[in-house]
Amino acid sequence: MKIVQISLSDEEYETLRKVLKKRGMNVKEGVREAIRSWLVENRDFSDDPFVKLEPVNFKLDVECTDHDKVLY
């Protein structure tokens, strides 16, 4: 585990503290949650094998109005 230290303006800190107090969280919990959320939102998917998949051509050329005929 690593310790991370940041600096906030007095206004930023007070706003953060008030929001977290309403949620029943302390500053440590709130900052940790914010970092986790940011990491999820900014994840790099370039090495994800699912993202690298090429589209599959099933050799069916179907109009969207005919999908029931093909499926059933």
Backbone torsions as a table, in degrees:
resi	resn	phi	psi	omega
1	MET	NA	140.0	179.0
2	LYS	-113.1	149.3	175.5
3	ILE	-100.1	130.3	179.8
4	VAL	-116.0	133.1	-178.9
5	GLN	-119.5	135.1	179.4
6	ILE	-131.4	163.8	174.9
7	SER	-117.7	134.4	176.6
8	LEU	-124.9	151.2	172.6
9	SER	-68.6	162.4	178.7
10	ASP	-58.0	-40.0	-179.5
11	GLU	-65.8	-44.7	178.5
12	GLU	-61.1	-44.8	-179.3
13	TYR	-62.8	-45.7	-179.0
14	GLU	-64.9	-40.8	177.7
15	THR	-63.1	-45.9	178.1
16	LEU	-59.9	-47.6	-178.3
17	ARG	-60.5	-42.4	-179.8
18	LYS	-65.6	-43.6	179.6
19	VAL	-63.4	-44.2	-178.6
20	LEU	-67.8	-35.6	178.7
21	LYS	-61.2	-40.7	178.2
22	LYS	-63.3	-30.0	179.9
23	ARG	-90.3	0.0	179.9
24	GLY	72.4	30.6	-177.6
25	MET	-120.4	152.7	172.4
26	ASN	-93.7	173.7	-175.1
27	VAL	-62.1	-41.3	-179.4
28	LYS	-59.0	-47.4	178.9
29	GLU	-63.7	-42.4	-178.1
30	GLY	-65.7	-43.2	179.5
31	VAL	-66.9	-40.7	178.4
32	ARG	-61.7	-43.5	178.1
33	GLU	-64.3	-40.7	179.4
34	ALA	-63.3	-40.9	179.3
35	ILE	-66.4	-43.6	178.5
36	ARG	-60.6	-42.5	179.0
37	SER	-62.7	-44.1	179.4
38	TRP	-62.6	-40.6	179.6
39	LEU	-63.8	-38.7	178.5
40	VAL	-67.0	-45.2	-178.4
41	GLU	-66.5	-27.2	-175.3
42	ASN	-111.9	23.0	-179.5
43	ARG	-64.6	140.9	177.6
44	ASP	-90.2	112.9	-178.6
45	PHE	-94.0	6.7	-174.5
46	SER	-62.8	-26.4	179.1
47	ASP	-99.2	3.6	-178.6
48	ASP	-75.2	121.9	-178.2
49	PRO	-60.5	-31.6	179.3
50	PHE	-64.7	-40.4	-179.7
51	VAL	-69.2	-29.0	-178.2
52	LYS	-80.6	-6.8	-179.0
53	LEU	-61.3	140.8	175.6
54	GLU	-87.7	149.2	178.3
55	PRO	-61.9	146.2	179.4
56	VAL	-95.7	132.9	176.6
57	ASN	-101.0	110.4	-178.4
58	PHE	-88.3	5.9	176.9
59	LYS	59.3	27.6	174.4
60	LEU	-114.1	121.7	177.7
61	ASP	-105.8	98.0	-172.3
62	VAL	-122.8	134.1	173.3
63	GLU	-73.7	150.0	-178.2
64	CYS	-62.0	-25.0	179.7
65	THR	-76.9	-14.8	-177.9
66	ASP	-102.3	9.8	-174.3
67	HIS	-62.3	-32.3	179.3
68	ASP	-64.8	-36.1	179.0
69	LYS	-63.7	-38.0	-178.4
70	VAL	-76.5	-40.0	-175.0
71	LEU	-77.5	-32.3	-172.6
72	TYR	-117.6	NA	NA
